[in-house]
Amino acid sequence: MIKRFLVQGFALNVNDSAYLVEVSPHVEGAEQFQDLGKLPAWIFQSKHAIWLAPINAALADRAIKGEQIKHRLIPFFKQKIKPQN
């Protein structure tokens, strides 16, 4: 099951069973997003979490870009949100 969160202008599609986070710039639309308080802690804590950016590139390049976005978001979460375990 995919959970969607809106964070600092980014849409996060989180797949708990695959430890996968697909991150993209948020474009205004009718999407439904979950409360950030329900964001799973593993997305920042797990060494196995994979962040992918939706760019038209090789998987490794998507992962590199996704990790860059992840590191941009970490300070926001440390200040504002305490993710669930």
N, C-alpha and C positions, 0 to 999 in steps of 0.2 A: 504494500500500500504506500502510495506517495503522499507525503504531507508537504504543504506549501506554506512558506513563511515570507514575509516582506521585511527586509532589513536594510536600512540606510540606502534605499534606492535599488536594492538587488532583490530579485525573486530567487528563493532557495527552494528547490524541489528535493526533498529529503526521502531517501529510501532506506529505512531502518535495516531491513533484512540483507541488503547488499553493502551497507556502510558507504553509501554513495550520496553525494550532494552535487546536484547540477545547479550552477549559479549563473544568472544572466541579469543584465540591466533590466529593471522593471519598466514596462511600457503600460501606460494607463489602459485599463480594460475592466472586464467584469469578473476577473478572477476572485476566488474566495481564498483568503489567507487565514491561517490559524494564529492563535494568540502566541506571542513570542515566549510567554512563560512555559509553553509546552514544547519548546525546542529541546531536542535530546542533547544531553551533555557530550555524548560521544563525538559529535561533529567537530569539536575542538580538541577533545582529549584523546581520542583513539589514534594510535599510530597507523591503523588500518583504514581509516576514513579516506575516501577518494573524492576530491573536489574536481569537477570538470566544468570548464567554460564552454559555452555553445558556439565555438568558432569553427569555421570550416578548415580544419587542420588535422594533423595526425593526433592520435590519442595522447601521446606523450606531451605534445604541445598544449593540448586542451588541459591536461593535468597541471602543467607548469603554470598556465594562466589562472586556473582555478585556485591553486595554492597561493598565488599572489593576491587574489581577491580575499581569500581566507585570512591572510595575515593583515590585510587592511581592515577587516571586520573585527578581529580579536579585541582591540582596545575598546570598541563600542560595547562588546559583551561583558568585558571585565568591569566597566563602569555602570552599565544600565541593567543587565539581565543576569539572572542566575539560572542557567539551564537545568532542566530536570535530568535525573539519572535514568 
